[in-house]
Amino acid sequence: MFARWKPSVTVAAVVQREHGGEAQFLLVEEHTPEGLKLNNPAGHLDPGESPEQAAVREVLEETACAFTPDRLVGVYLSRFVRPASGEDVTFVRFAFGGTVGEPDPARALDDGIVRTLWMTLAEVRASRVRHRSPHVLGCIEDFIAGRRYPLEAITTHASLYEPELKR
């Protein structure tokens, strides 16, 4: 029987702030099978949630900050082969831009997240070898370039929340 190919769907957030007259971007440092890596706050789409809902959840889990998306930055496709296992994975990433509130000090960061960081574009570029994905920098550069699509570009059908029965 033919095995259907199923890419992993992920979401990411690009958040910028001004600090000391310089733009900084929110990243997380996390444990991965390939070691300690830097990433945008990001994660997998869970069953029963839209990409936008997943981005809000992932940012809260990884940074303890409430995220308010205001744009779709882009949809990205990449492939990765894990060096240790040889696992071949294709990722589809929905990247959202938006803002965050202050971290909730009562909230623990998600398992595997070591810390959150605010980094300048130069620092993000200089740390490329530590990026978890080729899209960490790409999403930020697209955000800076003004890439902005309305959140309504992604349609989530009601059947996601209450599946239709096929008869």
C-alpha positions as CSV (number, residue, x, y, z in Angstrom):
1,M,0.0,0.0,0.0
2,F,1.2,3.5,-0.8
3,A,2.3,5.5,2.3
4,R,1.1,9.1,2.1
5,W,3.7,11.8,2.7
6,K,2.7,14.1,5.5
7,P,4.8,17.2,6.2
8,S,5.0,18.6,9.8
9,V,3.0,21.8,10.1
10,T,4.5,24.3,12.4
11,V,3.9,27.9,13.4
12,A,6.3,30.7,14.4
13,A,6.1,34.3,15.7
14,V,8.2,37.2,14.8
15,V,8.2,39.9,17.4
16,Q,10.2,43.1,17.3
17,R,10.7,45.7,20.0
18,E,12.8,48.9,20.1
19,H,15.4,48.9,22.9
20,G,18.0,51.7,23.3
21,G,17.1,53.0,19.8
22,E,17.8,49.6,18.2
23,A,15.4,46.9,16.9
24,Q,15.5,43.6,18.7
25,F,13.8,40.3,18.0
26,L,12.4,37.8,20.4
27,L,14.0,34.3,20.2
28,V,14.2,31.3,22.4
29,E,17.1,29.1,23.2
30,E,16.0,25.5,23.3
31,H,17.3,21.9,23.7
32,T,17.0,19.9,20.5
33,P,18.2,16.5,19.4
34,E,21.0,18.5,17.6
35,G,22.0,20.4,20.7
36,L,21.2,23.9,22.0
37,K,19.6,25.9,19.3
38,L,18.0,29.3,18.7
39,N,14.5,29.7,17.2
40,N,11.7,32.1,16.9
41,P,9.0,31.1,19.4
42,A,7.6,28.2,17.4
43,G,6.1,24.8,17.5
44,H,3.7,22.3,16.0
45,L,0.1,22.8,15.1
46,D,-2.0,20.7,17.4
47,P,-5.3,19.0,16.4
48,G,-8.3,21.2,16.6
49,E,-6.6,24.6,16.4
50,S,-6.0,27.1,13.7
51,P,-2.5,28.2,12.8
52,E,-3.1,31.5,14.4
53,Q,-4.3,29.8,17.6
54,A,-1.3,27.6,17.6
55,A,1.0,30.6,17.3
56,V,-0.6,32.3,20.3
57,R,-0.4,29.1,22.3
58,E,3.3,28.4,21.4
59,V,4.5,31.9,22.2
60,L,2.8,31.7,25.6
61,E,4.3,28.3,26.3
62,E,7.8,29.2,25.2
63,T,8.1,32.8,26.4
64,A,5.4,33.2,29.1
65,C,4.2,36.2,27.1
66,A,0.7,36.7,25.6
67,F,1.1,37.1,21.8
68,T,-1.2,39.1,19.6
69,P,-0.7,38.3,15.9
70,D,-1.5,41.2,13.5
71,R,-0.2,39.7,10.2
72,L,0.9,36.6,8.4
73,V,4.6,37.1,7.4
74,G,4.7,34.1,5.2
75,V,4.4,30.4,4.6
76,Y,7.7,28.5,4.4
77,L,8.7,25.1,3.3
78,S,11.9,23.3,4.3
79,R,13.4,19.8,4.6
80,F,15.7,18.5,7.4
81,V,17.4,15.2,7.9
82,R,18.3,14.5,11.5
83,P,22.0,13.6,11.7
84,A,21.7,11.1,14.5
85,S,18.7,9.2,13.3
86,G,18.5,9.9,9.5
87,E,14.9,10.9,10.0
88,D,13.8,12.9,6.9
89,V,11.2,15.6,7.8
90,T,9.6,18.3,5.7
91,F,8.2,21.3,7.5
92,V,5.5,23.8,6.5
93,R,5.9,26.9,8.7
94,F,3.2,29.6,9.1
95,A,5.0,32.7,10.4
96,F,3.0,35.4,12.1
97,G,4.1,38.9,13.1
98,G,2.7,40.6,16.2
99,T,3.3,41.9,19.6
100,V,3.8,40.4,23.1
101,G,3.0,41.6,26.6
102,E,5.3,41.3,29.6
103,P,6.2,37.8,30.7
104,D,4.0,36.2,33.3
105,P,6.4,35.5,36.2
106,A,4.1,32.8,37.5
107,R,4.3,30.8,34.3
108,A,7.1,28.3,33.7
109,L,8.7,28.0,30.2
110,D,7.9,24.9,28.1
111,D,10.0,21.8,28.6
112,G,13.2,22.2,26.6
113,I,13.2,26.0,26.5
114,V,16.3,27.3,28.3
115,R,15.5,31.0,28.1
116,T,14.1,33.8,26.0
117,L,16.4,36.4,24.3
118,W,16.0,39.7,22.6
119,M,18.6,39.9,19.8
120,T,19.5,42.6,17.2
121,L,19.4,41.7,13.5
122,A,23.2,41.7,13.5
123,E,23.2,39.2,16.5
124,V,20.6,37.0,14.8
125,R,22.7,37.0,11.6
126,A,25.9,36.3,13.5
127,S,24.4,33.3,15.3
128,R,23.1,31.6,12.1
129,V,25.1,28.3,12.8
130,R,22.9,27.9,16.0
131,H,19.6,28.4,14.3
132,R,17.1,25.5,14.6
133,S,15.7,26.2,11.1
134,P,16.8,28.1,8.0
135,H,13.6,30.1,8.5
136,V,14.7,31.7,11.8
137,L,16.5,34.5,10.0
138,G,14.4,34.4,6.8
139,C,11.2,35.1,8.7
140,I,12.8,38.1,10.5
141,E,14.2,39.5,7.3
142,D,10.8,39.1,5.6
143,F,9.2,40.9,8.6
144,I,11.8,43.7,8.3
145,A,11.2,44.0,4.5
146,G,7.5,44.7,5.3
147,R,6.1,41.4,4.1
148,R,2.6,41.5,5.5
149,Y,-0.5,39.4,4.6
150,P,-3.8,39.7,6.3
151,L,-4.6,37.1,8.9
152,E,-7.7,36.4,6.8
153,A,-5.4,34.9,4.2
154,I,-5.7,31.7,6.2
155,T,-9.2,30.2,6.3
156,T,-10.0,27.7,9.0
157,H,-13.2,25.9,8.3
158,A,-15.6,25.2,11.2
159,S,-15.1,21.4,10.5
160,L,-11.8,21.7,12.3
161,Y,-13.6,22.2,15.6
162,E,-16.5,19.9,14.9
163,P,-15.8,17.4,12.1
164,E,-18.5,16.8,9.5
165,L,-19.7,13.2,9.4
166,K,-19.5,11.5,6.0
167,R,-22.5,9.4,5.3
